[in-house]
Amino acid sequence: MFTGLLIIAVLTGGALSWFASVNPDGLEWSVERVFGRSALPGQEHGITPALKSIQEKTAFLPDYGFKEPDGAKKNNVGPSWPAFDPGTSVSGIVGSAMVLAAVLLIGFVIRALRRKSS
């Protein structure tokens, strides 16, 4: 059973992630409608900029892809669909593995609590 779930998770995260919509999701759409841009206005002072800086330096898969090397030029061509991208595949596989691990952990906790109560 676990092997089947693992195979499905890898296929879903690795291959079906290529077919994800290039359009903004509901949250991005609503933020853009309210603020006129797809991201919330950033703060200039406080802990938020410090945490944002740490996240930008340490993120392994920012925006569901591999981090661009310093000085690398961004491709100005719009996103294609389906987007055959190794970064998207790794992001999908890692995300699927995290969800599968969380579900298994919750299952083990529920099983342990049931054994303890009976």
N, C-alpha and C positions, 0 to 999 in steps of 0.2 A: 504494500500500500504506500509506504513512504517513498519507495523508489519511483512509483508512478507519479506521485505528487511532485517529486523533485524534477522528473523529466518534463512534466507539464509546466512547472514554474520556469525552467530554463528555456523551453520553447516559447512560452508566452513572453517572458522578459527579454529574451535575446532576439527573437524574430518578429513577433507581433508589435514590438515597440517601434519598429520602422514605420508602421502604418498609423502611428498616432497623428492626430490632427495638428496641422501647423497653425491653426487659428487659436486665438487666446481662449483660455478656459473661462468659466463663469466668473471667478473672482477677478481675474485680469480685466475682463470685459466690464464688470461693474465699477472697478477702480478707475478705468479709463473714462467711463461715462461721468463719474463724479468729479475727478480731478483733471481730466483732459489729457492724461498720459497714462501709460500702462503700469507705472510704478508710483508708489506713494512718495510724497516729498520727504527727503531725508533731513535728519536733524544735524545741526552743525556742532553742537556741544553735548556733553554728557557721555554716558556709557555706550549709546547706540553707535556712534562712529568708531569707537575703539573696538567693539565687537564685530562690526562690519569689516574692519581692517583685518582682524584675526581670521574671520571667515574667508575673505578673499585670498589670504596667504595660505590657508590650510585646506581649502576645499579640493577634494580629489576629483570630483565630477561636477563642476559648476555648470548649471544650465543643461544637465543631462548629457554632458560630453566631457572629453578630456580637456584639461587646462591647456590653453595656448602658451607656448614658450614666450618668454619675455622678448619683445621686439618683433614678434611674428605679426604679420598683417592679417587682419580679418578679411575673409572673403565677403565682398559686398553683394554677391549673388544671393537672391532670396532662397529660402528653404525649398527643397524639392520634396515631392511626395511620390512614392515612399522614400524616406530618408535612410539610405543604407549607410549607417555610421557605426563604427565600432564603439565609440563612446556611448551612444544611445543603447547599444546592445549590452554593454557592461553595466550601465546604469539600470537597465531593466532587469538584468540577472541579479544584481546586488539588491535591488528593491524587492524582487520576488523572494529572494533568499531571506531577507529581513522579515517580510510578512510571514513566510512559512515558519521561520524560527519563532516569531511571536505567537503564532497560532499553536505551535507545538508546546511552547512554554506555558501558555494559558491552559492547554489540555493537561499537562503534567501537574500544574498547580491544582486544578479542579480535581483531578484523580487523587492527589495527596490529601486534599481537604475532605473528600468523600471517605477515604480510608480512615482518616483520623476521627471523623464523626461517627463511624459505624463500628 
